[in-house]
């Protein structure tokens, strides 16, 4: 996971304080300081190690919406594409609660589609509490929109009164990972 460490059992802060920002926190603790060149290089070199030395076929980046320096994601994708033979496709997948379709135009192949999961969950369980409330009205229509256009929320206003997402209908279906369950739900 390239944007956070678990709050329990994480001792990196003791040995590499410079990796973290004391002024910025995530739900998992101090944010990783991607403003620093040596921190960026460490994570990019690590990603390249998995792809080049161990021949992984892809990487999933968790909760990228919590990365305060989004240009790090562009740099990581660019460096991966530069170092991997174009004949060998490597998948770069992001989990991004903000539905930023623009990530998929900057070197990433796919995003977890939480909208699809949430609409399906409401349809199958009837649960409409917490973040499922945004999917309580017309979940069948929302699922259809998700299947045909990618995200349900493409700049639409959520129940919190704020816009969420970017237009995604121009992206291929393979750009969206639709799932019924994952490690978070």
Steps between C-alpha positions, in 0.01 A plus 500: 500500500670817382314769687460385857617263767281332757474677835602186692838333464644772279849590619625679190436834669775412752759439230396732219330804651572696183257277308207654684329837529424621849264765359282260301316190620291228340263258671806274539732750666758748376489548122792384290700804386494462123625860471851366570697366202660216699160380621355502148804315367475239775139417413549514124812281522305256717218481245750442221668225704173306526431543129849443361666256739197298610301552177175595670234568241364806676472715809195619692537832676272526800309815599682734262252774588690530830828587326548875539746517211305358204780576254684211668246265340567646155874467554470140619289405196736680263810333645336156490403549136856618418668197659267222388530361148190620309444142379435399862186658642513580869177600674489805724179511702387762748248511779366856494186606686489828309422336164781683323473371146798720412730248674407258225627747244836533677642149479265301722303215345210457741333616819297313758142602428352559843186643339424162345562319827285743697207488255515118497519489880188716534315288242593170664475593869272803520756665729507878455700621800820708490654524152235267357247785542623655174376185322162466675294665226480307174788258559403306187539813287827579674633152431398535133683833482802340661504213252456728198703807601744394769424705808158593638634827639661700219494843659155446651411640840508246785277495806765717669433774246841472334586389147671165454670350201592585144341396169597140423275392212782539247716236671495130404316250724836347595583823685262407782537213745149406608479281809243364743730492801853601595720528807333827605133401485 
